[in-house]
Amino acid sequence: MSSPSPDAPAFRTVLAVAGGLVVLLTLLVSAFTWPPSELEPRSLPVVVVGDQAVAAEAVAGLAGAAGDDAFDVRAVAGRAEAVAAIEDRDAYGAFLPAEGELLVASAAGPTVAQLLTQLAQAREPATTVTDVVPTPDDDPRGAVFTAAALPLVLGGIVTGVLTSVVLTRTRDRVAGAVLVAVVGGLALCAVVQGWLGAIRGSYLANGAVVALGIGAVALTIVGLRHVLGRPGIAVGALLMLLVGNPLSGVSSAPELIPLGSWGQLLPPGAFGTALRGTAFFDGAGVTGPLLVLGTWVAAGLLLALVPVRPGHGARPVPG
C-alpha cells in the first residue's frame, strides 16, 4: 500500500491559503463597490423657502424625480433661514422657487451638490445655483478630501495591527497607539491642510479630530487583541476596513448609500462627518460624531483593562 505523498499536507495548506485570500478579495471588492453602485438619495434633508403649500409642491416634484422617500423636505420662511439650515448642517440644500435659485454646500459633499443641481435644472433650466459653503480653491471637487480619508482610516488600522504584533505588553500597545494618534493627527493635518489646502478651519481642531479617528480605530484593535488574542487583530481590522470604511459616506454622503446611517456609528463614518464639521462648518454637527469616536476610544481602553490569563491574552479571568 502506497504511503501519502509528503507534499499533500503542503498542497492542502496552499489551497486553504489561496481559498481564504480569494474570499477576502471578493469581500473587499464587494464591500467597496456595492455602496457606490446603489448611490441615490435616502431621506436627504433639504429645505424649501415658502409656505407649506410651496413645500408640498416641492415634495411632489422631488418625489416624481427621485422617489417618495428620497428627500426629507421642510419649509422655511426666507433665504436667511435657508442659509442657516445649510451652515448648521440641518440641510444639504435649499430650493427657492420664487427666486428661481438653489442653494447648495459643496463642502458638505460635492456629489450631493451635483445631484441637487441636476434635479433643479432639470425642472427649471434657468435655475441659479449658489454655493453657500464651497470647497476650497485648492480642492474644488473635494477629491483630495476623499482621497485622504481612506489612508487616515488605514493609518488607524496599521497602527492598531503593528502595535498589537510588535509590542508584547498591552499597556505599551495602548501608549504606542495614543502616541501615533496624537502626533499622526497633527502631521497628517499638516499635509492635507497646510500643504494641499484641502480643508479649512482650525488646524488644531482638525488635528484633534484626525487624532481621535486614528485612536478610535487603533485602540479598538488593541483592545480586541488583548481580550481575544491574535484573532482580535483580524476582527478589528476587518470591521473597520470591510464595514466601517465602505459605509462611511465620506466620498458622497451617508444619506446617499445603503446603511449609511449605520456607518455613522463606526469610526470611519463618524471621523469623516466630524472632520467636515470642523473644517468647513465651524464645528456644526460634530457633537454626535465626536461622541461616537469617543465611545470607540473608551471601549478600546476598557477592553485593554480586562484581566486575562497570564501568557494567553484571550480569555478573561473567571470570577
Backbone bond lengths (Angstrom), bond angles and torsions (degrees), N, CA, C in turn:
res aa  C-N    CA-C-N  psi(-1)  N-CA   C-N-CA  omega(-1)  CA-C   N-CA-C  phi
1 M - - - 1.464 - - 1.527 108.38 -
2 S 1.333 116.58 129.47 1.458 121.00 -177.18 1.522 110.69 -76.12
3 S 1.315 114.80 142.25 1.468 120.06 179.05 1.517 109.75 -85.01
4 P 1.350 117.60 153.80 1.461 120.12 179.44 1.521 111.78 -60.41
5 S 1.297 115.64 145.23 1.460 120.32 178.73 1.518 109.79 -64.96
6 P 1.359 117.09 137.12 1.481 119.05 178.93 1.512 112.29 -65.14
7 D 1.337 116.73 -15.91 1.468 119.49 179.44 1.519 112.70 -83.42
8 A 1.350 116.98 -10.76 1.468 119.91 -176.22 1.524 112.84 -61.12
9 P 1.353 119.02 -47.96 1.476 118.08 178.62 1.520 112.58 -60.99
10 A 1.333 116.42 -40.33 1.459 119.37 179.36 1.520 110.85 -63.58
11 F 1.347 116.76 -39.93 1.458 120.35 179.89 1.523 110.84 -64.98
12 R 1.336 116.48 -40.14 1.470 119.38 177.96 1.525 110.52 -63.73
13 T 1.327 115.83 -37.20 1.465 119.50 177.67 1.523 110.53 -64.00
14 V 1.343 115.58 -43.19 1.464 119.61 178.41 1.525 110.36 -60.35
15 L 1.339 116.29 -44.46 1.468 120.02 179.40 1.530 111.00 -61.99
16 A 1.335 116.21 -42.16 1.469 119.68 -178.76 1.524 110.57 -64.63
17 V 1.345 116.09 -44.67 1.468 119.62 179.87 1.526 110.67 -64.64
18 A 1.338 116.24 -44.99 1.468 120.05 179.64 1.525 111.07 -62.58
19 G 1.330 116.18 -42.69 1.468 119.21 178.78 1.513 112.07 -63.54
20 G 1.341 116.31 -41.91 1.459 119.38 178.30 1.512 112.50 -63.08
21 L 1.339 116.48 -39.99 1.461 120.10 179.66 1.526 111.34 -67.92
22 V 1.324 116.70 -37.44 1.467 119.72 177.29 1.527 110.48 -63.12
23 V 1.333 116.18 -42.08 1.471 119.99 178.16 1.525 109.95 -63.04
24 L 1.350 116.31 -43.68 1.462 119.99 -179.15 1.526 110.99 -63.40
25 L 1.330 117.22 -44.48 1.462 120.34 179.15 1.522 111.36 -63.29
26 T 1.329 116.32 -38.70 1.467 120.21 178.09 1.520 110.92 -63.64
27 L 1.336 115.64 -42.52 1.464 119.67 178.09 1.523 110.84 -64.35
28 L 1.335 116.89 -40.63 1.456 120.23 179.08 1.515 111.64 -61.15
29 V 1.329 115.96 -48.87 1.472 119.59 -179.77 1.521 110.56 -62.86
30 S 1.324 116.68 -43.61 1.472 120.19 -179.34 1.525 111.09 -63.73
31 A 1.342 116.47 -44.29 1.461 120.46 -177.32 1.517 112.15 -64.06
32 F 1.325 117.06 -37.43 1.458 119.97 -175.08 1.525 113.55 -89.50
33 T 1.329 117.94 -16.97 1.465 119.44 -178.74 1.521 113.79 -104.31
34 W 1.326 117.47 -24.23 1.466 118.04 -178.08 1.527 113.20 -65.36
35 P 1.362 119.78 -50.26 1.471 117.55 -179.76 1.530 113.88 -56.75
36 P 1.351 120.47 -46.54 1.472 118.30 178.68 1.525 113.60 -64.12
37 S 1.340 116.43 -27.45 1.468 118.26 179.87 1.517 112.34 -71.05
38 E 1.339 116.61 -18.27 1.472 121.64 -179.14 1.521 110.98 -110.08
39 L 1.321 116.69 28.99 1.465 121.20 -174.89 1.523 110.90 -69.63
40 E 1.317 116.47 114.44 1.464 122.85 176.06 1.523 108.80 -166.04
41 P 1.327 117.77 155.42 1.475 119.47 -178.16 1.523 112.03 -67.33
42 R 1.329 114.70 137.85 1.466 122.16 178.37 1.524 107.46 -133.23
43 S 1.327 116.08 97.75 1.469 122.16 -176.69 1.524 111.00 54.14
44 L 1.313 115.95 44.47 1.459 122.29 179.29 1.527 109.10 -70.10
45 P 1.332 118.95 120.90 1.471 120.07 -176.54 1.526 112.85 -74.66
46 V 1.324 116.15 124.80 1.459 123.11 174.24 1.527 108.11 -138.68
47 V 1.319 116.13 162.34 1.460 120.21 177.64 1.522 109.29 -122.45
48 V 1.330 114.97 157.55 1.460 122.48 177.09 1.519 107.92 -127.74
49 V 1.322 116.45 130.12 1.461 120.40 177.78 1.525 108.54 -82.23
50 G 1.336 115.50 119.31 1.456 120.62 -178.66 1.510 110.17 147.92
51 D 1.329 116.14 -175.79 1.459 119.95 179.50 1.526 109.95 -83.62
52 Q 1.322 115.34 -175.53 1.460 120.29 -177.13 1.522 112.35 -63.54
53 A 1.315 116.59 -32.15 1.468 119.28 178.92 1.524 110.72 -65.61
54 V 1.345 115.36 -41.61 1.468 119.77 177.56 1.524 110.05 -64.92
55 A 1.330 116.07 -41.69 1.461 119.86 178.73 1.521 111.15 -62.97
56 A 1.335 116.86 -42.05 1.459 120.58 179.38 1.520 111.22 -62.54
57 E 1.326 116.09 -39.25 1.462 119.79 177.73 1.528 110.76 -65.12
58 A 1.341 115.45 -39.85 1.467 119.62 178.32 1.517 111.06 -65.50
59 V 1.335 116.29 -40.86 1.464 120.60 178.34 1.528 110.18 -60.12
60 A 1.322 116.13 -44.91 1.465 120.15 179.70 1.529 111.07 -62.40
61 G 1.326 115.93 -41.50 1.461 119.24 -179.83 1.513 112.19 -66.61
62 L 1.341 116.44 -42.52 1.455 120.16 179.72 1.526 111.32 -68.65
63 A 1.340 115.98 -37.27 1.462 119.48 178.09 1.521 110.70 -63.99
64 G 1.314 115.99 -39.28 1.457 119.21 178.60 1.511 112.72 -65.81
65 A 1.337 116.17 -29.70 1.466 120.38 -178.17 1.517 112.75 -87.13
66 A 1.341 117.36 -33.04 1.463 118.65 -172.25 1.523 114.63 -132.52
67 G 1.323 120.05 -4.52 1.458 121.35 -179.90 1.515 112.01 114.91
68 D 1.327 115.65 157.44 1.465 121.05 -173.58 1.527 113.24 -63.69
69 D 1.327 117.80 -37.55 1.463 120.74 -174.76 1.524 112.39 -103.27
70 A 1.319 116.45 16.98 1.459 119.20 -175.06 1.526 112.31 -72.16
71 F 1.343 117.09 -34.65 1.467 120.11 -174.16 1.521 111.13 -128.86
72 D 1.312 114.54 146.80 1.461 122.80 171.78 1.524 106.38 -107.57
73 V 1.323 115.95 101.04 1.466 121.43 -170.29 1.520 110.17 -105.30
74 R 1.329 115.28 135.19 1.465 119.63 171.16 1.526 109.04 -135.92
75 A 1.314 115.14 153.42 1.466 121.10 -177.57 1.520 110.44 -91.84
76 V 1.333 116.19 143.94 1.457 122.24 173.10 1.521 108.45 -128.36
77 A 1.324 114.87 162.17 1.465 119.09 -170.68 1.518 113.74 -75.64
78 G 1.341 117.52 -37.59 1.461 118.52 -174.50 1.514 112.59 -154.79
79 R 1.322 114.39 -178.34 1.460 120.33 -175.89 1.529 112.31 -63.83
80 A 1.328 116.37 -40.59 1.462 119.72 -179.03 1.533 111.07 -60.60
81 E 1.319 115.87 -41.19 1.463 119.83 178.85 1.527 110.62 -67.61
82 A 1.325 116.92 -35.07 1.462 120.44 177.81 1.524 111.00 -65.95
83 V 1.338 115.53 -43.32 1.468 119.84 177.99 1.529 110.20 -62.16
84 A 1.322 116.53 -41.79 1.467 120.59 179.89 1.523 111.10 -62.56
85 A 1.332 116.98 -39.59 1.468 120.59 179.45 1.522 110.82 -61.92
86 I 1.330 116.49 -38.76 1.461 120.35 178.76 1.517 110.85 -70.86
87 E 1.331 116.70 -45.44 1.466 119.93 -178.46 1.523 112.46 -67.49
88 D 1.335 116.77 -27.09 1.464 120.58 176.63 1.522 112.30 -87.39
89 R 1.321 116.38 1.34 1.462 124.00 178.81 1.526 112.87 65.01
90 D 1.317 115.09 28.76 1.461 120.22 172.85 1.522 111.18 -87.41
91 A 1.330 117.61 -13.22 1.456 122.36 -179.60 1.518 109.28 -151.40
92 Y 1.325 115.23 150.99 1.465 120.12 177.76 1.527 111.98 -88.78
93 G 1.324 115.69 -20.55 1.456 118.87 -178.27 1.506 110.62 -164.55
94 A 1.337 115.18 171.51 1.464 120.83 -178.94 1.514 109.52 -142.36
95 F 1.320 115.54 132.17 1.464 121.83 176.71 1.527 108.75 -99.14
96 L 1.322 115.50 131.09 1.460 121.78 176.06 1.528 107.53 -118.37
97 P 1.336 118.40 84.80 1.473 121.23 -173.77 1.522 113.28 -59.72
98 A 1.329 116.35 -41.21 1.469 118.93 -176.50 1.522 111.78 -64.81
99 E 1.311 117.32 -34.75 1.465 121.53 -178.71 1.526 112.89 -92.46
100 G 1.337 116.19 -8.52 1.459 118.85 -176.66 1.513 112.16 64.68
101 E 1.344 116.06 40.53 1.466 120.74 -175.10 1.521 110.69 -129.07
102 L 1.310 115.26 147.94 1.460 122.54 174.15 1.522 108.22 -123.68
103 L 1.330 116.39 129.82 1.462 121.86 175.14 1.527 108.88 -102.31
104 V 1.320 116.94 131.94 1.458 121.34 178.00 1.528 108.80 -131.74
105 A 1.329 115.30 173.06 1.470 121.62 175.11 1.519 106.77 -138.36
106 S 1.326 116.23 93.02 1.461 119.10 -177.32 1.522 111.57 -63.69
107 A 1.349 117.89 -24.83 1.460 120.55 178.09 1.524 111.71 -66.91
108 A 1.330 117.19 -23.63 1.460 120.88 177.13 1.519 111.93 -78.59
109 G 1.317 116.41 -14.73 1.454 121.94 -179.48 1.515 110.30 154.05
110 P 1.327 118.43 103.33 1.470 120.38 -179.92 1.514 113.73 -56.99
111 T 1.318 117.38 -32.23 1.468 120.28 179.64 1.519 110.98 -64.65
112 V 1.334 116.45 -40.72 1.466 120.01 179.16 1.523 110.26 -67.43
113 A 1.328 116.44 -43.58 1.465 120.05 179.29 1.528 110.83 -59.64
114 Q 1.326 116.55 -41.34 1.464 120.37 178.87 1.524 111.09 -66.34
115 L 1.330 116.58 -40.69 1.463 120.89 179.01 1.522 111.11 -61.85
116 L 1.324 117.56 -48.24 1.457 121.13 -179.63 1.530 111.11 -63.63
117 T 1.321 115.94 -38.66 1.470 119.78 178.31 1.521 110.90 -62.63
118 Q 1.304 116.93 -44.04 1.466 120.66 179.44 1.523 111.61 -62.65
119 L 1.339 116.19 -42.61 1.463 119.53 179.53 1.524 111.38 -64.46
120 A 1.341 116.12 -44.85 1.467 120.00 -177.67 1.524 111.17 -65.33
121 Q 1.318 116.67 -44.09 1.465 119.34 -176.79 1.514 112.49 -77.42
122 A 1.322 117.05 -19.39 1.469 119.32 173.24 1.519 110.64 -69.41
123 R 1.343 115.48 -35.39 1.470 119.92 178.87 1.520 111.25 -81.57
124 E 1.335 116.37 -37.89 1.462 121.19 -178.84 1.535 108.12 -142.61
125 P 1.323 117.87 95.56 1.476 121.10 -175.51 1.524 114.49 -55.47
126 A 1.322 117.77 -25.34 1.468 120.17 -177.37 1.526 112.81 -85.87
127 T 1.319 117.57 6.96 1.464 120.64 -178.99 1.525 111.40 -58.78
128 T 1.325 115.72 131.70 1.464 121.35 175.37 1.521 109.17 -87.89
129 V 1.315 117.37 130.49 1.465 122.29 -179.10 1.524 109.12 -107.29
130 T 1.328 116.22 124.06 1.459 122.43 178.98 1.522 109.27 -116.76
131 D 1.331 115.95 123.84 1.461 120.75 179.22 1.529 108.45 -89.65
132 V 1.326 115.88 104.81 1.465 121.60 -175.48 1.526 111.45 -71.98
133 V 1.332 116.42 -41.46 1.471 121.29 178.12 1.527 106.78 -127.44
134 P 1.330 116.79 87.58 1.470 119.55 -175.57 1.520 112.63 -77.46
135 T 1.324 115.07 162.12 1.458 120.62 171.56 1.529 109.12 -71.25
136 P 1.331 117.94 160.81 1.472 119.74 179.82 1.527 111.98 -63.01
137 D 1.309 116.13 154.14 1.461 120.79 178.71 1.527 111.95 -60.70
138 D 1.359 116.94 -31.80 1.458 120.71 179.74 1.520 113.18 -78.43
139 D 1.331 117.10 -8.96 1.467 121.15 178.54 1.522 109.07 -144.86
140 P 1.345 117.48 64.20 1.461 120.96 -170.61 1.527 114.26 -63.77
141 R 1.302 118.13 -26.95 1.468 121.18 -179.61 1.529 112.87 -101.12
142 G 1.312 116.55 2.98 1.465 119.95 -179.57 1.514 113.20 70.31
143 A 1.331 117.04 15.92 1.465 120.47 -176.32 1.519 112.20 -68.37
144 V 1.335 116.72 -38.98 1.466 119.95 -179.07 1.526 110.37 -67.94
145 F 1.335 116.26 -42.15 1.467 120.24 178.02 1.521 109.99 -57.52
146 T 1.335 116.70 -47.50 1.461 121.10 -179.41 1.519 110.97 -65.15
147 A 1.343 115.90 -43.48 1.461 119.59 -178.29 1.515 111.77 -65.41
148 A 1.330 117.31 -30.40 1.464 120.76 -178.43 1.521 112.32 -78.31
149 A 1.327 117.34 -21.97 1.462 120.33 -174.57 1.520 112.16 -64.45
150 L 1.344 117.54 -45.53 1.461 119.93 -178.08 1.525 112.31 -64.00
151 P 1.345 119.94 -47.55 1.471 118.57 176.77 1.525 113.70 -59.12
152 L 1.322 117.09 -33.28 1.462 119.02 178.59 1.525 110.61 -66.43
153 V 1.353 116.47 -40.86 1.464 120.01 176.02 1.525 110.05 -66.09
154 L 1.339 115.85 -44.47 1.459 119.36 178.30 1.524 111.08 -61.73
155 G 1.342 116.20 -32.70 1.460 119.38 176.88 1.515 111.60 -60.12
156 G 1.326 116.58 -41.00 1.459 120.01 176.77 1.518 111.77 -66.08
157 I 1.342 116.34 -40.31 1.463 120.07 179.29 1.525 110.29 -65.05
158 V 1.337 116.86 -48.26 1.464 120.67 -179.29 1.529 110.65 -61.45
159 T 1.325 116.43 -40.70 1.466 119.93 178.59 1.517 111.18 -61.44
160 G 1.326 115.81 -46.92 1.465 119.62 179.61 1.516 112.42 -63.82
161 V 1.335 116.76 -42.24 1.466 120.54 -178.42 1.528 111.01 -67.80
162 L 1.335 117.12 -49.50 1.462 119.76 -175.63 1.528 112.31 -66.45
163 T 1.326 116.92 -42.46 1.466 117.98 178.26 1.528 110.87 -64.56
164 S 1.336 116.52 -33.84 1.469 120.06 179.87 1.521 112.14 -71.85
165 V 1.330 116.92 -29.96 1.462 121.07 -177.71 1.526 111.71 -89.08
166 V 1.326 116.93 -43.73 1.467 121.19 -172.33 1.529 111.93 -79.96
167 L 1.335 116.81 -41.84 1.472 120.19 -176.45 1.518 110.02 -90.21
168 T 1.310 116.38 143.15 1.462 120.86 -172.71 1.523 113.72 -95.00
169 R 1.323 117.81 -24.91 1.460 120.18 -178.70 1.519 110.79 -104.86
170 T 1.317 115.96 140.29 1.462 120.39 -177.73 1.518 111.66 -61.03
171 R 1.323 117.56 -39.95 1.470 119.38 -178.81 1.526 110.91 -64.81
172 D 1.328 117.05 -32.74 1.463 120.02 176.42 1.529 110.61 -70.26
173 R 1.307 116.29 -37.24 1.464 120.08 177.80 1.528 110.65 -64.26
174 V 1.322 115.34 -43.01 1.471 119.53 178.01 1.524 110.21 -62.57
175 A 1.327 116.52 -46.75 1.461 120.09 -179.37 1.523 110.72 -61.89
176 G 1.332 116.92 -42.12 1.464 120.57 179.08 1.519 111.88 -63.82
177 A 1.345 117.05 -42.57 1.459 120.84 -179.93 1.520 111.27 -64.46
178 V 1.334 116.63 -41.98 1.466 120.51 179.58 1.530 110.33 -65.64
179 L 1.327 116.65 -42.58 1.459 120.12 -179.80 1.523 111.57 -63.12
180 V 1.320 116.61 -45.74 1.470 119.98 178.73 1.522 110.41 -63.01
181 A 1.332 117.07 -40.80 1.462 120.53 -178.30 1.530 110.89 -61.88
182 V 1.325 116.99 -47.04 1.467 120.39 -176.73 1.522 111.13 -68.05
183 V 1.323 116.65 -52.88 1.462 119.77 -178.11 1.528 110.45 -68.60
184 G 1.331 115.87 -41.03 1.460 119.59 179.28 1.513 112.49 -64.21
185 G 1.327 117.14 -37.45 1.461 119.99 178.42 1.513 111.57 -59.99
186 L 1.320 116.88 -44.23 1.467 121.04 179.18 1.530 111.35 -69.29
187 A 1.330 116.04 -40.37 1.466 119.35 -178.63 1.530 111.38 -68.07
188 L 1.336 117.08 -45.25 1.462 120.03 -178.71 1.521 111.40 -66.32
189 C 1.346 115.55 -35.71 1.464 118.93 177.07 1.518 111.12 -67.39
190 A 1.329 116.16 -33.58 1.463 119.69 177.72 1.526 110.58 -62.06
191 V 1.337 115.96 -35.31 1.463 120.28 178.84 1.523 110.92 -73.23
192 V 1.343 115.95 -54.72 1.464 120.64 -173.37 1.520 112.21 -68.67
193 Q 1.329 116.51 -38.03 1.466 120.17 -177.66 1.524 112.31 -95.67
194 G 1.333 116.65 -51.49 1.451 119.45 -174.81 1.514 114.00 -71.51
195 W 1.337 116.86 -42.09 1.456 120.52 -176.46 1.527 111.99 -90.32
196 L 1.347 116.69 -53.79 1.459 120.44 -173.75 1.523 113.54 -85.96
197 G 1.326 117.79 -18.77 1.459 120.87 178.37 1.512 114.07 64.56
198 A 1.341 116.84 31.38 1.460 120.42 -176.73 1.511 113.70 -85.98
199 I 1.327 117.33 -14.08 1.459 120.81 176.63 1.520 109.00 -134.81
200 R 1.327 115.44 157.99 1.463 122.12 178.60 1.526 108.66 -115.84
201 G 1.313 116.26 -162.26 1.454 121.09 176.93 1.508 113.10 84.74
202 S 1.330 114.92 -166.66 1.453 122.36 -178.26 1.525 110.38 -74.54
203 Y 1.321 115.61 126.23 1.466 119.49 178.58 1.522 111.12 -61.79
204 L 1.326 117.13 -42.09 1.466 120.22 -179.05 1.523 111.57 -67.06
205 A 1.338 116.74 -40.16 1.468 119.37 178.31 1.525 110.49 -65.25
206 N 1.314 117.06 -44.55 1.465 120.17 177.98 1.525 110.80 -63.06
207 G 1.333 116.14 -43.06 1.458 119.64 178.81 1.517 112.10 -62.00
208 A 1.334 116.15 -37.14 1.468 119.91 178.24 1.517 111.24 -65.02
209 V 1.337 116.93 -39.98 1.463 120.12 178.72 1.526 110.60 -65.39
210 V 1.335 116.66 -44.33 1.465 120.12 178.49 1.530 110.08 -61.83
211 A 1.322 116.77 -43.32 1.462 120.20 178.65 1.519 111.39 -61.56
212 L 1.326 116.15 -41.44 1.464 120.25 179.14 1.526 110.63 -65.65
213 G 1.340 116.71 -38.34 1.457 120.04 178.36 1.515 111.98 -65.17
214 I 1.341 116.92 -45.72 1.457 120.41 177.94 1.526 110.35 -62.89
215 G 1.336 115.93 -43.76 1.452 120.39 -179.30 1.516 112.91 -63.89
216 A 1.326 117.29 -38.98 1.463 120.40 180.00 1.519 111.17 -61.99
217 V 1.325 116.56 -41.66 1.464 120.51 179.55 1.526 110.43 -71.90
218 A 1.333 116.55 -49.78 1.465 120.56 -174.43 1.523 111.96 -65.28
219 L 1.328 117.57 -45.02 1.465 120.16 -176.76 1.523 112.03 -69.82
220 T 1.332 116.77 -29.77 1.468 119.10 174.22 1.522 110.07 -62.32
221 I 1.334 116.60 -44.56 1.460 120.40 179.13 1.533 110.64 -65.16
222 V 1.328 117.00 -42.85 1.466 120.79 178.53 1.527 110.69 -61.07
223 G 1.335 116.85 -43.77 1.463 120.29 179.56 1.510 112.12 -64.29
224 L 1.341 117.08 -42.38 1.467 120.41 178.63 1.530 110.72 -66.56
225 R 1.328 116.46 -35.82 1.476 119.56 176.45 1.524 110.54 -62.52
226 H 1.311 116.72 -39.50 1.461 120.79 -178.97 1.524 111.59 -65.02
227 V 1.329 116.85 -41.14 1.458 120.77 -174.53 1.529 112.51 -85.94
228 L 1.322 116.55 -41.56 1.469 120.62 -173.78 1.522 113.70 -100.20
229 G 1.322 117.01 -6.70 1.452 118.63 -174.34 1.521 109.98 81.16
230 R 1.324 116.30 -160.47 1.464 120.23 -176.94 1.529 113.97 -58.24
231 P 1.346 120.15 -34.40 1.471 118.34 176.13 1.523 113.17 -58.06
232 G 1.326 117.20 -26.62 1.456 120.12 178.92 1.516 112.52 -63.34
233 I 1.345 116.96 -29.90 1.462 120.39 177.47 1.517 109.84 -62.50
234 A 1.340 115.73 -47.30 1.465 120.02 -179.56 1.525 111.59 -65.61
235 V 1.333 116.83 -39.95 1.465 120.56 179.86 1.523 110.69 -60.67
236 G 1.332 116.47 -48.37 1.460 120.28 -178.81 1.513 112.47 -66.20
237 A 1.332 117.21 -44.84 1.459 120.72 -178.04 1.519 111.62 -64.58
238 L 1.333 117.06 -43.78 1.463 120.26 -178.84 1.529 111.43 -69.62
239 L 1.325 117.16 -35.00 1.462 120.19 176.76 1.516 110.85 -59.61
240 M 1.329 116.73 -45.74 1.463 120.72 -178.39 1.532 111.66 -72.67
241 L 1.330 116.59 -38.84 1.464 120.17 -174.23 1.521 112.75 -80.89
242 L 1.337 117.24 -45.23 1.461 120.70 -173.72 1.522 113.63 -88.72
243 V 1.324 117.10 -23.82 1.470 120.39 -178.42 1.529 110.74 -112.57
244 G 1.312 116.30 -55.43 1.459 120.01 -174.19 1.509 114.14 -63.02
245 N 1.316 117.94 -47.61 1.463 120.04 -175.73 1.533 113.04 -69.43
246 P 1.334 120.37 -48.38 1.477 119.26 179.68 1.525 113.52 -62.31
247 L 1.337 116.79 -30.42 1.462 119.94 -177.98 1.525 112.70 -95.06
248 S 1.324 117.34 9.35 1.464 120.24 -175.89 1.526 112.54 -71.27
249 G 1.332 117.67 -30.00 1.455 120.38 -177.83 1.506 113.87 73.57
250 V 1.335 118.50 13.47 1.460 121.15 -177.34 1.524 111.18 -64.70
251 S 1.319 117.52 -38.64 1.463 120.24 -176.91 1.516 113.35 -79.12
252 S 1.320 117.69 -11.10 1.469 120.95 179.74 1.527 109.30 -138.03
253 A 1.326 116.12 -90.71 1.465 123.15 174.77 1.520 107.01 -172.44
254 P 1.332 118.47 147.84 1.463 119.67 179.91 1.526 112.79 -57.45
255 E 1.342 116.43 -31.05 1.474 120.07 -177.83 1.526 112.94 -78.62
256 L 1.327 117.75 -0.54 1.466 120.23 -179.60 1.517 113.43 -104.66
257 I 1.325 118.25 -9.69 1.455 120.00 -175.59 1.526 110.52 -119.51
258 P 1.333 117.64 154.99 1.472 119.80 176.50 1.522 110.73 -63.31
259 L 1.315 116.29 139.47 1.467 122.63 178.25 1.530 112.76 60.59
260 G 1.325 116.18 22.96 1.452 119.70 -179.07 1.513 113.14 -61.60
261 S 1.329 117.46 -34.49 1.464 119.93 179.17 1.527 111.00 -66.98
262 W 1.332 116.88 -34.60 1.459 120.41 176.38 1.527 110.35 -68.74
263 G 1.330 116.23 -35.40 1.453 119.63 178.25 1.512 113.07 -61.87
264 Q 1.333 117.37 -25.51 1.462 120.64 178.71 1.518 112.59 -73.10
265 L 1.315 117.03 -9.85 1.466 120.70 177.66 1.521 112.11 -90.81
266 L 1.328 116.80 -2.22 1.455 121.99 177.44 1.529 109.32 -108.81
267 P 1.320 118.15 155.22 1.470 120.74 -174.62 1.529 115.46 -54.42
268 P 1.343 121.30 -43.80 1.469 118.37 -178.02 1.528 113.13 -59.80
269 G 1.331 117.86 -43.79 1.458 120.51 179.83 1.509 112.41 -68.48
270 A 1.328 116.45 -44.54 1.464 120.19 179.49 1.523 110.81 -64.02
271 F 1.333 116.70 -38.07 1.465 120.91 178.64 1.527 111.15 -62.59
272 G 1.334 117.31 -47.28 1.460 120.53 -179.16 1.517 112.36 -61.33
273 T 1.320 116.61 -43.55 1.464 120.60 -179.87 1.519 111.33 -67.07
274 A 1.335 116.65 -41.42 1.467 119.89 179.81 1.525 111.10 -65.76
275 L 1.331 117.12 -40.49 1.465 119.38 -178.48 1.527 110.81 -67.52
276 R 1.323 118.20 -38.19 1.470 119.61 174.53 1.523 110.26 -60.06
277 G 1.326 116.44 -38.78 1.455 120.29 -178.18 1.515 112.93 -65.43
278 T 1.334 117.19 -45.52 1.460 119.34 -179.49 1.521 111.59 -75.81
279 A 1.335 117.18 -31.39 1.462 120.31 -174.89 1.523 112.99 -79.35
280 F 1.339 117.60 -33.37 1.465 119.68 -170.70 1.526 114.73 -126.64
281 F 1.334 118.52 -16.97 1.465 119.95 -171.28 1.526 113.13 -125.76
282 D 1.319 117.06 25.74 1.478 121.63 176.87 1.520 112.72 53.23
283 G 1.324 116.74 34.61 1.457 120.78 176.20 1.512 114.84 87.20
284 A 1.320 118.42 2.78 1.471 120.13 179.96 1.528 110.14 -66.56
285 G 1.310 115.83 136.88 1.451 121.81 174.70 1.512 115.68 74.49
286 V 1.335 118.02 17.85 1.466 118.82 -176.37 1.532 113.08 -98.65
287 T 1.304 118.23 -9.35 1.471 120.06 -175.34 1.525 111.52 -59.88
288 G 1.315 116.83 -51.49 1.462 120.40 179.99 1.515 112.94 -60.13
289 P 1.333 118.37 -52.58 1.474 119.42 178.52 1.527 113.66 -58.36
290 L 1.325 117.46 -39.03 1.459 119.16 179.11 1.523 111.33 -66.80
291 L 1.322 117.08 -35.95 1.466 120.14 175.60 1.525 110.92 -63.93
292 V 1.336 116.31 -39.56 1.469 120.04 177.84 1.526 110.01 -62.41
293 L 1.333 116.58 -48.75 1.463 119.96 -179.78 1.528 111.25 -62.02
294 G 1.329 115.93 -43.08 1.460 119.45 178.50 1.515 112.47 -62.51
295 T 1.329 116.42 -35.73 1.462 120.49 178.94 1.524 111.02 -65.45
296 W 1.338 116.82 -41.63 1.460 120.12 178.96 1.525 110.95 -67.77
297 V 1.324 117.36 -38.52 1.466 120.14 175.89 1.532 109.82 -61.37
298 A 1.328 116.27 -47.09 1.464 120.41 -179.57 1.523 111.13 -63.19
299 A 1.343 116.48 -40.12 1.462 119.94 179.26 1.527 111.12 -62.66
300 G 1.333 116.20 -42.11 1.452 119.53 178.45 1.520 112.00 -63.18
301 L 1.328 116.25 -42.65 1.467 120.14 178.95 1.523 111.63 -65.99
302 L 1.329 116.65 -39.95 1.464 119.74 178.80 1.528 111.32 -65.43
303 L 1.328 116.69 -40.38 1.465 119.26 176.64 1.525 110.90 -61.91
304 A 1.321 115.50 -36.87 1.466 119.81 -179.79 1.526 112.04 -68.14
305 L 1.329 117.64 -17.16 1.463 121.72 179.70 1.523 113.00 -94.20
306 V 1.342 117.58 -6.18 1.461 120.64 -179.41 1.529 109.77 -66.07
307 P 1.338 118.10 128.68 1.477 119.20 178.07 1.529 110.61 -65.49
308 V 1.312 116.95 135.35 1.466 121.50 177.96 1.522 109.27 -127.81
309 R 1.315 114.98 161.71 1.456 119.49 178.89 1.526 110.74 -64.90
310 P 1.288 118.29 134.96 1.466 120.90 -179.99 1.527 111.55 -55.15
311 G 1.323 115.68 131.29 1.460 121.41 177.56 1.501 114.48 77.10
312 H 1.335 118.22 -3.23 1.465 119.24 -178.17 1.530 110.95 -106.37
313 G 1.317 116.32 -53.17 1.465 120.05 176.63 1.501 113.61 65.87
314 A 1.346 116.25 31.73 1.454 116.91 -178.78 1.508 112.82 -134.62
315 R 1.346 116.90 -33.27 1.458 118.14 -175.70 1.519 110.70 -120.12
316 P 1.336 117.13 135.90 1.467 118.67 177.01 1.519 110.89 -62.76
317 V 1.314 115.50 149.01 1.471 119.69 176.05 1.529 108.43 -67.52
318 P 1.358 118.78 127.84 1.462 120.09 -179.46 1.524 111.49 -67.12
319 G 1.311 113.04 150.30 1.443 119.56 176.28 1.476 114.24 74.33
